[in-house]
Amino acid sequence: MYWACAQLQPNRERLAWHCLRLAGFVIYAPRMRAPRYAPSQKPRALFPGYAFVQISLQWHAARYCPGVIRLVGDGGAPSHVPDGVVEELRRHERNGLVVLPERGRIRRGATVRILRGPFAEQLALFADSKPHERVQVLLGLLGSRVKLVLPKDDVAVVGETGCG
């Protein structure tokens, strides 16, 4: 017995879940709460368009259920989801929703130390988060503040000074 991953047809996820269950498969489609900026939204899929399917004997019936596009694999049989992935996700569930660990947020105005690059060991003020794991900082340079965009891992918080 192992877990596989099924890719589901858009807007037919519920049909796929229903048909997979009717065919005798155990499915797991983890959901998470709506983001803070849209609290009125319903919980959403952690992996949109996918669900875990527990395979006991034959996987072919799962592949041909209505609403299923394919079982993720290397062209032949479906790939096995590593042991413990589903259990780990279930351990993070609270009231049926997966609670992701809080990412370390830096408050605006916090003093940060630049760890790498030409400005290594310089102190700066945190200004904003940017896409792709990057941050914007204000570095005091030649009597003015210069905006720098750096990888998030290249800065470390030294102290909190401002508002967020």
HUFENUR-V189600 format. One record per residue. RES is the residue in one letter. OMEGA is omega in whole degrees, -180 to 180 (999 if undefined). NEAR is the number of other ideal C-beta (glycine too) atoms within 8 Angstrom. Layout:
res: {RES RES}
omega: {OMEGA OMEGA}
near: {NEAR NEAR}
This chain:
res: {M Y W A C A Q L Q P N R E R L A W H C L R L A G F V I Y A P R M R A P R Y A P S Q K P R A L F P G Y A F V Q I S L Q W H A A R Y C P G V I R L V G D G G A P S H V P D G V V E E L R R H E R N G L V V L P E R G R I R R G A T V R I L R G P F A E Q L A L F A D S K P H E R V Q V L L G L L G S R V K L V L P K D D V A V V G E T G C G}
omega: {-180 177 173 -180 179 172 -174 178 179 179 177 -178 -179 176 179 179 -178 -177 177 178 178 180 175 -179 172 178 176 178 -175 -180 178 -178 179 178 -178 -178 178 -174 -179 180 177 175 -177 -178 175 177 -176 177 -178 174 174 179 178 -178 179 -177 -176 -180 -175 -179 179 -178 -175 175 175 180 -180 176 -179 168 -176 -179 -177 179 178 179 178 177 177 172 -178 179 175 -178 -179 179 178 177 180 178 -180 180 172 -179 176 180 178 177 -180 179 179 175 179 180 177 180 175 180 179 177 179 176 176 -172 -175 176 -176 -180 -179 179 176 175 179 176 177 -179 -173 172 180 178 175 175 179 179 175 179 176 -178 176 -176 179 175 178 179 -179 178 175 173 -174 171 -177 -179 -179 177 176 -180 177 -180 179 178 -170 180 -177 999}
near: {4 7 12 17 13 17 10 13 10 5 4 10 13 7 10 16 12 8 12 15 9 6 9 6 11 5 12 11 11 11 10 11 6 9 7 4 4 7 7 4 7 4 7 9 11 8 8 5 8 12 14 14 15 12 13 5 3 5 11 6 10 15 10 6 11 7 12 16 6 8 13 10 10 4 3 4 5 11 9 7 10 5 3 6 10 10 7 8 12 9 6 10 11 6 4 5 10 10 9 6 5 5 4 4 6 11 10 10 10 14 12 15 11 17 9 5 7 3 9 8 6 8 8 15 12 16 9 7 8 8 3 4 5 11 15 13 14 11 12 9 7 3 4 6 8 8 9 11 7 12 7 9 6 9 15 6 10 8 6 8 7 9 5 5}
